[in-house]
Amino acid sequence: MAFLFYINGVTEEYKPRKLTFTEEEIITLFSEYDEIKTVRIPELLNTWCVYGTNFDEDVIEDLNTVVSEIVDLDVFSHALFIHDSEINPKWNATDSILYYDYSQFKDNLKSIIDDISEKILNELTSDDEYKDRANELPKLITKQVSEDGTKRVIFAFDTNNQSEIFYLSEGFVAFCDKVYAYISKNKQHKEPFTIYEDKKSIIIIENAQVLIFLDHLIKNFEEKEEYEICTEIQKLKENWETLYTKHKLPIQK
């Protein structure tokens, strides 16, 4: 069993169909990339890392931060960590000695990932600008991993769990702009009400809080005197309220 580590931090176990992986099983995982590269990791004996690259210039938002730290290279894709016991010996890609069994490989990999993740988080939260803006950022609750094959993390925005400063801050203004840019192009016809998505994540709002959130959006754009946008959001709000009345679901107002 190997481990897939996605750009957004989600990890997943990946099993070969037989005792060792075939080329097809590995190549299939990176079919959207121009090249597949591999690297051995000195700090992780008996470990082979596989990742994808593109000929075009990489987008910094796609940087797989944790994997890049592990392999000491910039990696802009998901990565597969394989134990030497599951690599075909004919490939000549393994260490000459099996220092660790699979259980130790798993523990070693988890330990390194946890250490690097903690290091990255500490560097971020110790930054003065981050501390100053902490209350201006939306507080999101991790819900689950998407089931559409993209392995994106689904977050929930709880209108009742935000700081008082958030709704008055420049952070909220920027958040509203991103949300409107998304919902104006992606009509909401069914639950959950999605307010944003990209390659890494999806942000939803629990059904009962949608109208409250849309009111916050309208107020934001009213203060900016962008009344056409307010009208569009009001129509969206009415459509959602009609949808909920039809299904007799509870709504917070």
C-alpha positions, 0 to 999 in steps of 0.5 A: 500500500502506498500513500497519495498526498494531494496539494491541499494536504489530503492523504489517501491510501493507494493499493496495487492490484497485485503484490507490486505496482504496475507502470499503468497503475502509477502512470494513470495517477498522473495522466494530466501531467506532461511528465512523471518524475521520481525521487529517492528520499534520504530521510525516508529509507526504502521510499520512492516518491513519484510526482507530475510536472508540466512543460508550462510554467507552474502556478504557485497556488498549485505548490504542494508545500509539504511534499516539496519540503520532504523531497527538497524540490518544488512539486506542483502536483499530488505525490505518491510515496511507495514502499520498496516492497511494492516496487517491481525489483526489475525496475532497479528503483529500490534501495539494495537493503530493506531497512524498514518494513511497511509498518515502519515506513508508514510511521516514518512517513507520517512522522515527517509529514506531521513535523513539516506541517507543524513547521509550516503552520508555526511559520505562518501563525508567527508572522506579525501580519497574520496575527494582525489579520487573524480576525479579518479572515473567515473561520471555516469548518472542515467537513469532508473530502469531496466525492467527485474524484478531485479530492478537494477539501469541503469547508463550511462557512458558519455565519454564527462562528465569525468574529465581530471584526470580520464583517467590518474588515477589508478581509470580508470585502475581499471575501465578498468579491470572491464569493460574488464572482463565483455565485454570479457564474454558478447558479445554485439550484440544489443543496448544499449552497456553494459559495466558492471552489478552486482546485484545492477546496470547496466552501459551502454554507449550511442550508439554514444559514444561506439567507443570513449570509446573502444579507451580509453580501447585500449589505457589503455591496450596498456600502460600496454603492454597487446596487446592480449586484445587490439586485442580483443577490436579492433575486438569488436570495428569493430563488433560494427561499422559494426552493426552501419553502417548496421543500419545507426546510428550516431557514434562519432569518 
